[in-house]
Amino acid sequence: MTTPPAVVAIDAGQTGMKVRLDRPGSAPIDEVFPGIRTHEPLLPQLAAVARTVAREHDVRVDVLAAGVSGLTDAEADAAALRTVLEDQHPSRVLLAHDSVTSYLGALGDHTGAVVAAGTGVVTLGVGSRRVARVDGWGNIMGDAGSGYWLGREALDAVMRAHDGRGAQTALTAAVRSIWPDLESAYIALQVADDRVAQIAALAKSVATLAESDFVAADICHRGAGELALSVSTAIERVREADDDRPAVCAIGGVFRAPIIRTAFERALHTRQPDAVLQPARGQGVDGTAELARLHEGHALLGYVSVA
């Protein structure tokens, strides 16, 4: 009996990989796998997940579409991924940065701008002819307004208060609950494999304490301002002379904090008064599934590796 072909879409992040299996005549199936191991080669990890899904559901991977967090130019090689997965004989493989798939999940194939702010952050502006990526440069060189950025700002504020260089803040107690000895916290973080996730986890305390602590509130407002600046910049870079009322979608865990979302909307409308904020149509895995359906000539296709 011939193994039926299927489309597998992988939304690959550092905290988890969401996978969608789409078979003819059946409802799509969603699964979650462990996140990308950044210290190991990426393409074999994606292929291994696709094989696991194929084996569990007795299908053949005919089309594989993957949106990957932090995808580099060197890794964005759909032909190489197709070779790694050659045992499945895929007819088509598509590989893109998760800014592309987040955009497609949020706004579909329409023009506008999407900012996705979680542990990291990336903004993508898409016009009729141009695409602009803003930030998404990682925690060392960028990711302004991200969960990591908020947590890092909290640590900075706590240590300034500890030294007497800055105002006292309720964030100190939140940090001490994790690292009782503040003066050795930096050593513990430097040797921790998951230090990015640990620091980003502090963003929740920053947002919660912002209601009563002006230091935390200031961090939230500055973070929201950075996110609005990125969106406004993306819009300006892709805007055509006759464009008006650009669609904007803000997604990711950072925007679950009311103080940040409200401050972001206010800052964005100051910079782009005609912007129209819209709710997301779907999630990243929905956008990954949309990769294979992008029409010829769409501006985003130039940012997708296809084999």
Secondary structure, DSSP 8 states (H G I E B T S, - for coil): ----EEEEEEEE-SS-EEEEEE-TTS--EEEEE----TTS-HHHHHHHHHHHHHHHHT-EEEEEEEEETT--TTT--HHHHHHHTGGG--SEEEEEEHHHHHHHHHHTTSSEEEEEESSSEEEEEE-SS-EEEE---HHHH--TTSHHHHHHHHHHHHHHHHHTSS---THHHHHHTT-SSHHHHHHHHHH-TTHHHHHHHTHHHHHHHTTT-HHHHHHHHHHHHHHHHHHHHHHHHH--TT--S-EEEEESGGGGSHHHHHHHHHHHHHH-TT-EE---SS-HHHHHHHGGG--TT-GGGGGEEE-
